[in-house]
Amino acid sequence: MAAKKLFGTDGIRGLANSAKMNADLAMKLGMAAGHFHHNGKHRHRVVIGKDTRLSGYMIEQALTAGFLSVGMDVFLFGPLPTPGVAMLTRSLRADMGVMISASHNPHHDNGIKLFDSNGHKLSDEQELVIETLMQGDMSDLLVEPKDLGRAKRIEDAQARYIESVKRTLPRGTRLDGLRIVVDCANGAAYKVAPAALWEMGADVIIIGNQPDGFNINEGCGSTSPAKLSEKVRETRADIGIALDGDADRVLIVDENGDVIDGDQIMSVITTSWARKDLLKGGGLVATIMSNLGLERHLENKGLTLARTKVGDRYVVEHMREHGFNVGGEQSGHIVLSDYATTGDGLTAALQVLAEMQDTGKPASQVCDQFTPMPQILKNARYSEGNPLEMPKVIEAIADGESRLAKTGRLVIRPSGTEPLIRVMAEGEDEKLVNTVVDDIIDVLKRQAA
């Protein structure tokens, strides 16, 4: 298969109003993706949601123009979490869905994620077809004036998503007695997350809910949980919930202000569902970045950990192919396929809250699932070529793998969005892990110089 140039591991992403993410590109993408999903004689429709970035207005209008020009009706949601867009793609019987977001990136970046009619992210092969259409003569895709699409704004999209999230817990489940601080990252969930928690009976304290187009993910949310930790301690809350800009990932802060990552959260859900006979597939699907401690913890409980390459869509693909219903990433992308087709931070957080209510234990105990092994991740930047094909780099990696042997793991991979090589190692001997990573990084930097 030819290499993709526009699409990365999570749609198209780049600096807003630059060559990688501008109105012209968005309009062409709308035309190509709309044409690709134009099958059958029915009225075709696409749903579009976004986060709170200023550039979202520009991209939303350009995408809309592209879709309308190829005969697709457009339903506009406004700010809505990515999982909400995926859910409503199915609910509204749309041919495809679009989320305008750069997820956890700063405001000056933006991105476009595409979903099929079932709410799943497109495959590499489908993305490549769309890219190819964008590079050709697009005038052939235009429909006759009488066949142009119509645009309509859906006013109750947020309410629909809130109800779908609440239905992920058994009927009658309430959060009475829990004081929860929720950090909405000044992003797509700034209204829906507090509302859902409040409607379920929680005492909700909100931060990161004043978006201005520029402050999304800025010193807040799942990538910057320090303010949440401080607020939890200040208000003596039972738990803190940190979402990212499009609310498809989550981190938890316990009552002591300590941050709980996605591996621990996935373990909570997996072991809880196994106990309740709700787990499918006999374990969990995670990526190569999840901690070795998680894998050994699950093994001790008779559960498996299947690993995929980095990217939540690869996790979902493995879940679908092998019958798992829990999967995710250490970063907090957690997919519960009984309820959603993509990562859903709020739904995952509700499962942790339900476990606290069921067991009567505080967050610190519920989320203390295993002791993580020392894990070090460092990056080496390069300018051109493929450093991983250089003989000295290959030799350094082989040496590192040999030194870690059976006591740890080494994962080397290029970034999907930047010219970086990511070097991650973990193992029982923290000093050795650090040495292995530093030695490989040194070689990479010398070769890339």
C-alpha positions as CSV (number, residue, x, y, z in Angstrom):
1,M,0.0,0.0,0.0
2,A,1.3,3.5,-0.9
3,A,2.2,5.8,2.0
4,K,-0.3,8.3,3.2
5,K,0.9,12.0,3.1
6,L,-2.0,13.8,4.8
7,F,-3.5,11.3,7.3
8,G,-1.5,10.4,10.4
9,T,-2.4,8.0,13.3
10,D,-5.5,10.0,14.2
11,G,-6.8,11.8,11.1
12,I,-5.3,14.9,9.6
13,R,-3.6,17.4,12.0
14,G,-1.5,20.5,11.6
15,L,-0.9,24.1,12.4
16,A,-4.2,26.0,11.7
17,N,-4.3,28.2,8.6
18,S,-1.1,26.6,7.3
19,A,-0.6,24.3,4.4
20,K,-1.3,21.3,6.6
21,M,-4.6,22.5,7.9
22,N,-6.4,25.3,6.1
23,A,-9.8,26.1,4.5
24,D,-8.8,24.9,1.1
25,L,-7.6,21.5,2.4
26,A,-10.8,21.2,4.5
27,M,-13.1,21.9,1.5
28,K,-11.2,19.4,-0.7
29,L,-11.4,16.8,2.1
30,G,-15.1,17.4,2.4
31,M,-15.6,16.9,-1.3
32,A,-13.4,13.8,-1.5
33,A,-14.7,12.1,1.7
34,G,-18.3,13.0,0.8
35,H,-17.9,11.5,-2.7
36,F,-16.2,8.4,-1.2
37,H,-19.2,7.8,1.2
38,H,-21.8,8.6,-1.5
39,N,-23.3,5.1,-2.1
40,G,-26.9,4.4,-3.0
41,K,-29.8,6.6,-4.0
42,H,-30.8,7.8,-0.6
43,R,-30.2,11.4,0.7
44,H,-26.7,11.2,2.0
45,R,-25.8,13.0,5.3
46,V,-22.7,13.8,7.3
47,V,-22.5,15.0,10.9
48,I,-19.9,17.5,12.1
49,G,-18.8,18.2,15.6
50,K,-15.8,20.3,16.9
51,D,-14.0,21.4,20.0
52,T,-13.5,25.0,21.1
53,R,-10.5,26.2,19.0
54,L,-10.9,29.5,17.2
55,S,-9.9,27.8,13.9
56,G,-12.8,25.4,14.2
57,Y,-15.2,28.0,12.7
58,M,-13.1,28.2,9.6
59,I,-12.6,24.5,9.2
60,E,-16.3,23.7,9.9
61,Q,-17.5,26.1,7.2
62,A,-15.0,24.9,4.6
63,L,-15.8,21.2,5.3
64,T,-19.5,22.1,5.0
65,A,-19.0,23.7,1.6
66,G,-17.1,20.7,0.4
67,F,-19.8,18.2,1.5
68,L,-22.7,20.3,0.2
69,S,-21.0,20.6,-3.2
70,V,-20.9,16.8,-3.7
71,G,-24.6,16.4,-2.6
72,M,-24.3,15.5,1.1
73,D,-26.6,17.1,3.7
74,V,-24.7,18.4,6.7
75,F,-25.8,18.2,10.4
76,L,-23.8,20.6,12.6
77,F,-23.4,19.9,16.3
78,G,-21.1,22.6,17.5
79,P,-18.8,21.8,20.5
80,L,-19.2,18.1,21.3
81,P,-16.8,15.4,22.5
82,T,-15.4,13.0,19.8
83,P,-17.3,10.0,21.3
84,G,-20.5,12.0,21.0
85,V,-19.9,12.6,17.3
86,A,-19.2,8.9,16.7
87,M,-22.4,8.0,18.7
88,L,-24.6,10.4,16.8
89,T,-23.2,9.3,13.5
90,R,-24.9,6.0,14.2
91,S,-28.0,7.5,15.9
92,L,-28.8,9.9,13.0
93,R,-28.2,7.2,10.4
94,A,-25.5,9.3,8.8
95,D,-23.2,8.0,6.1
96,M,-20.2,9.4,7.9
97,G,-19.1,11.6,10.8
98,V,-16.4,14.3,11.3
99,M,-14.7,15.7,14.4
100,I,-12.8,18.9,14.1
101,S,-10.1,18.7,16.8
102,A,-6.4,18.4,17.5
103,S,-7.2,16.5,20.7
104,H,-4.7,17.3,23.4
105,N,-2.6,19.7,21.2
106,P,-2.5,23.5,21.8
107,H,-5.0,25.9,20.3
108,H,-2.9,26.8,17.3
109,D,-3.1,23.3,16.0
110,N,-6.3,21.7,14.6
111,G,-7.3,18.4,13.0
112,I,-10.0,16.5,11.3
113,K,-11.1,12.9,12.2
114,L,-13.4,10.9,10.0
115,F,-15.8,8.1,11.0
116,D,-17.8,5.7,8.9
117,S,-21.5,5.1,9.3
118,N,-20.9,2.8,12.3
119,G,-18.9,5.4,14.2
120,H,-15.5,3.8,13.6
121,K,-12.4,5.6,12.4
122,L,-11.5,4.9,8.8
123,S,-8.9,2.3,7.8
124,D,-5.6,3.2,6.3
125,E,-6.8,1.9,3.0
126,Q,-9.9,4.2,3.1
127,E,-7.9,7.2,4.0
128,L,-5.5,6.5,1.1
129,V,-8.4,6.4,-1.3
130,I,-9.7,9.8,0.0
131,E,-6.2,11.3,-0.3
132,T,-5.9,10.1,-3.9
133,L,-9.3,11.8,-4.7
134,M,-8.0,15.0,-3.2
135,Q,-5.0,15.0,-5.5
136,G,-7.0,14.6,-8.7
137,D,-9.4,16.8,-10.7
138,M,-12.1,17.5,-8.2
139,S,-14.4,19.2,-10.6
140,D,-15.6,15.8,-11.6
141,L,-17.0,15.2,-8.1
142,L,-19.4,18.2,-8.2
143,V,-23.1,17.5,-8.4
144,E,-25.8,19.4,-10.4
145,P,-27.3,22.5,-8.7
146,K,-30.5,20.6,-8.0
147,D,-28.6,17.9,-6.1
148,L,-26.7,20.2,-3.8
149,G,-26.8,19.3,-0.1
150,R,-28.5,21.3,2.8
151,A,-26.9,22.3,6.1
152,K,-28.8,22.1,9.4
153,R,-27.7,22.7,13.0
154,I,-28.7,20.1,15.6
155,E,-29.6,21.9,18.8
156,D,-29.9,18.9,21.2
157,A,-26.7,17.1,20.3
158,Q,-25.2,17.7,23.8
159,A,-28.3,16.5,25.6
160,R,-28.4,13.3,23.4
161,Y,-24.7,12.6,24.3
162,I,-25.3,13.2,28.1
163,E,-28.2,10.7,28.1
164,S,-26.1,8.1,26.2
165,V,-23.3,8.4,28.8
166,K,-25.6,8.1,31.7
167,R,-27.1,4.9,30.2
168,T,-23.7,3.2,30.4
169,L,-24.3,2.6,34.2
170,P,-27.1,0.3,35.5
171,R,-30.4,2.1,35.9
172,G,-30.7,3.7,39.3
173,T,-27.0,4.1,39.8
174,R,-26.3,7.4,41.5
175,L,-23.3,9.4,42.5
176,D,-24.8,10.9,45.7
177,G,-22.2,11.6,48.3
178,L,-19.3,12.0,45.9
179,R,-17.6,15.4,45.6
180,I,-16.0,15.4,42.1
181,V,-13.7,18.0,40.5
182,V,-13.9,17.8,36.7
183,D,-11.4,19.6,34.5
184,C,-12.9,20.0,31.0
185,A,-9.6,21.3,29.5
186,N,-11.6,24.3,28.2
187,G,-12.6,21.9,25.4
188,A,-15.5,20.1,23.9
189,A,-16.9,18.7,27.1
190,Y,-17.0,22.0,29.0
191,K,-20.8,21.7,29.2
192,V,-21.7,18.0,28.9
193,A,-19.3,16.5,31.5
194,P,-20.4,18.7,34.5
195,A,-24.0,18.3,33.5
196,A,-23.9,14.5,33.3
197,L,-22.2,14.2,36.7
198,W,-24.6,16.6,38.3
199,E,-27.6,14.9,36.9
200,M,-26.4,11.6,38.5
201,G,-26.3,13.3,41.9
202,A,-22.7,14.2,42.4
203,D,-21.5,17.4,44.0
204,V,-19.6,18.9,41.0
205,I,-16.8,21.4,41.1
206,I,-15.7,22.6,37.7
207,I,-12.5,23.9,36.3
208,G,-11.3,24.4,32.7
209,N,-14.8,25.3,31.6
210,Q,-14.3,28.8,30.2
211,P,-13.2,28.3,26.6
212,D,-12.2,31.4,24.7
213,G,-10.9,29.8,21.5
214,F,-7.3,30.0,22.7
215,N,-7.1,28.3,26.1
216,I,-8.0,24.7,25.2
217,N,-5.5,22.3,26.9
218,E,-3.5,25.4,28.2
219,G,-2.2,24.4,31.7
220,C,-5.3,22.2,32.2
221,G,-6.9,18.9,31.2
222,S,-5.4,15.5,31.0
223,T,-2.0,16.7,29.8
224,S,-1.6,19.2,32.7
225,P,-3.3,17.7,35.7
226,A,-1.5,19.9,38.3
227,K,-4.3,22.4,38.8
228,L,-6.8,19.5,39.1
229,S,-4.7,17.9,41.8
230,E,-4.5,21.2,43.7
231,K,-8.2,21.7,43.4
232,V,-9.0,18.2,44.7
233,R,-6.8,18.8,47.8
234,E,-8.2,22.3,48.3
235,T,-11.9,21.2,48.2
236,R,-11.3,17.8,49.9
237,A,-12.9,16.2,46.9
238,D,-13.3,12.4,46.6
239,I,-11.9,12.3,43.1
240,G,-10.8,14.5,40.1
241,I,-11.5,13.8,36.5
242,A,-9.3,15.3,33.8
243,L,-10.4,15.2,30.2
244,D,-8.5,16.5,27.1
245,G,-9.6,18.9,24.4
246,D,-12.0,16.6,22.6
247,A,-12.8,14.4,25.7
248,D,-11.8,11.1,24.2
249,R,-9.2,10.5,26.9
250,V,-9.2,10.8,30.7
251,L,-6.9,10.7,33.7
252,I,-8.0,10.4,37.3
253,V,-6.8,12.2,40.4
254,D,-7.4,10.4,43.7
255,E,-8.5,12.1,46.9
256,N,-4.8,12.7,47.8
257,G,-4.2,14.6,44.6
258,D,-2.1,11.8,43.1
259,V,-2.5,11.3,39.3
260,I,-3.8,7.9,38.0
261,D,-2.9,7.0,34.4
262,G,-4.8,5.1,31.8
263,D,-3.1,1.8,32.6
264,Q,-4.5,1.8,36.1
265,I,-7.9,3.0,34.9
266,M,-8.1,0.2,32.3
267,S,-7.1,-2.3,35.0
268,V,-9.9,-1.1,37.3
269,I,-12.5,-1.6,34.5
270,T,-11.1,-4.9,33.3
271,T,-11.0,-6.6,36.7
272,S,-14.3,-5.1,37.7
273,W,-16.0,-6.3,34.6
274,A,-14.4,-9.7,34.9
275,R,-15.7,-10.0,38.5
276,K,-19.2,-9.0,37.2
277,D,-19.0,-11.5,34.3
278,L,-19.2,-8.5,31.8
279,L,-15.8,-8.9,30.3
280,K,-15.4,-10.2,26.8
281,G,-12.3,-11.6,25.1
282,G,-10.7,-12.7,28.4
283,G,-8.7,-9.6,29.0
284,L,-7.7,-6.2,27.7
285,V,-6.3,-4.7,24.5
286,A,-3.7,-2.0,24.9
287,T,-0.7,-0.7,23.0
288,I,3.0,-1.4,23.1
289,M,3.4,1.6,25.4
290,S,1.3,0.1,28.3
291,N,3.4,-0.8,31.4
292,L,4.7,-4.3,31.9
293,G,3.4,-4.1,35.4
294,L,-0.1,-4.0,34.0
295,E,0.5,-7.1,31.9
296,R,1.9,-9.1,34.8
297,H,-1.0,-8.0,37.1
298,L,-3.6,-9.2,34.6
299,E,-1.7,-12.5,34.1
300,N,-1.9,-13.1,37.9
301,K,-5.7,-12.8,37.6
302,G,-5.9,-15.1,34.7
303,L,-6.5,-12.3,32.2
304,T,-4.6,-11.4,29.0
305,L,-3.1,-8.2,27.7
306,A,-3.1,-8.0,23.9
307,R,-0.8,-5.3,22.5
308,T,-1.1,-3.2,19.3
309,K,0.8,-0.4,17.8
310,V,0.2,3.1,19.1
311,G,-3.1,4.6,18.1
312,D,-6.6,4.0,19.6
313,R,-8.0,3.0,16.2
314,Y,-5.5,0.1,16.1
315,V,-6.8,-0.9,19.5
316,V,-10.4,-0.8,18.3
317,E,-9.5,-2.8,15.2
318,H,-8.0,-5.6,17.4
319,M,-11.0,-5.4,19.8
320,R,-13.4,-5.9,16.9
321,E,-11.4,-8.7,15.3
322,H,-11.0,-10.7,18.4
323,G,-14.1,-10.0,20.5
324,F,-12.7,-7.8,23.3
325,N,-14.9,-5.1,24.9
326,V,-12.2,-3.2,26.9
327,G,-9.2,-1.5,25.3
328,G,-7.2,1.6,25.4
329,E,-3.9,3.5,25.9
330,Q,-1.8,4.5,28.8
331,S,-2.5,8.1,27.8
332,G,-6.1,7.7,28.8
333,H,-7.8,6.8,25.6
334,I,-10.1,4.1,26.9
335,V,-12.6,2.3,24.6
336,L,-15.5,0.4,26.0
337,S,-17.1,-1.1,22.9
338,D,-20.3,-2.1,24.7
339,Y,-21.0,1.6,24.8
340,A,-18.8,3.5,22.3
341,T,-16.8,3.0,19.2
342,T,-13.9,5.3,20.2
343,G,-12.2,6.5,23.3
344,D,-14.7,8.2,25.7
345,G,-13.1,9.9,28.8
346,L,-16.4,10.5,30.6
347,T,-17.8,7.0,30.1
348,A,-14.5,5.5,31.4
349,A,-14.5,7.9,34.4
350,L,-18.1,6.8,35.3
351,Q,-16.9,3.2,35.5
352,V,-14.3,4.2,38.1
353,L,-17.0,6.1,40.0
354,A,-19.3,3.1,39.9
355,E,-16.6,0.9,41.3
356,M,-16.0,3.4,44.2
357,Q,-19.8,3.3,44.9
358,D,-20.0,-0.5,44.6
359,T,-17.0,-1.2,46.9
360,G,-17.2,1.8,49.3
361,K,-13.5,2.3,48.8
362,P,-11.8,5.6,48.1
363,A,-10.3,6.4,44.7
364,S,-6.7,5.8,46.0
365,Q,-7.6,2.2,46.8
366,V,-9.8,1.5,43.8
367,C,-7.1,2.7,41.4
368,D,-4.1,1.2,43.2
369,Q,-4.2,-1.9,40.9
370,F,-0.5,-2.7,40.4
371,T,3.0,-1.3,41.0
372,P,4.2,0.1,37.6
373,M,7.7,-1.0,36.5
374,P,10.2,1.8,35.9
375,Q,9.4,3.2,32.5
376,I,11.5,5.8,30.6
377,L,10.5,7.6,27.4
378,K,12.7,10.0,25.6
379,N,12.7,11.5,22.1
380,A,15.4,12.2,19.5
381,R,14.6,14.7,16.7
382,Y,15.9,14.2,13.2
383,S,15.8,16.3,10.0
384,E,15.7,13.8,7.2
385,G,15.9,10.2,6.2
386,N,15.0,7.2,8.4
387,P,17.4,6.9,11.4
388,L,16.0,3.5,12.3
389,E,17.6,2.1,9.1
390,M,21.1,3.4,10.0
391,P,23.5,0.5,10.9
392,K,24.8,2.1,14.1
393,V,21.3,2.8,15.3
394,I,20.2,-0.8,14.5
395,E,23.3,-2.1,16.4
396,A,22.5,0.2,19.5
397,I,18.9,-1.1,19.6
398,A,20.0,-4.7,19.4
399,D,22.4,-4.1,22.2
400,G,19.7,-2.5,24.3
401,E,17.3,-5.4,23.8
402,S,20.1,-7.9,24.7
403,R,20.8,-6.0,28.0
404,L,17.2,-5.9,29.1
405,A,16.7,-9.5,28.1
406,K,13.8,-11.0,30.1
407,T,13.7,-8.3,32.8
408,G,12.1,-5.6,30.6
409,R,11.0,-4.3,27.2
410,L,12.3,-1.9,24.7
411,V,10.0,-0.1,22.2
412,I,11.4,2.2,19.5
413,R,9.0,4.0,17.1
414,P,8.8,7.1,15.0
415,S,6.2,9.7,15.9
416,G,3.2,9.8,13.7
417,T,3.0,13.6,13.8
418,E,6.5,14.9,14.3
419,P,10.1,14.1,13.0
420,L,10.9,12.3,16.3
421,I,12.1,8.9,17.2
422,R,10.5,7.8,20.5
423,V,12.6,5.5,22.7
424,M,10.8,3.7,25.5
425,A,12.2,1.1,27.9
426,E,11.0,-0.5,31.1
427,G,12.1,-3.2,33.4
428,E,12.8,-4.3,36.9
429,D,16.2,-2.4,37.1
430,E,15.5,1.3,36.9
431,K,19.2,2.2,36.5
432,L,19.6,-0.2,33.6
433,V,16.5,1.1,31.9
434,N,17.8,4.7,32.1
435,T,21.2,3.6,30.7
436,V,19.7,1.7,27.8
437,V,17.5,4.6,26.8
438,D,20.3,7.2,27.1
439,D,22.7,5.1,25.1
440,I,20.2,4.7,22.2
441,I,19.2,8.4,22.3
442,D,22.9,9.4,22.1
443,V,23.5,7.2,19.0
444,L,20.3,8.6,17.4
445,K,21.3,12.2,18.0
446,R,24.8,11.6,16.6
447,Q,23.5,9.9,13.5
448,A,20.9,12.7,12.9
449,A,23.3,15.5,13.4
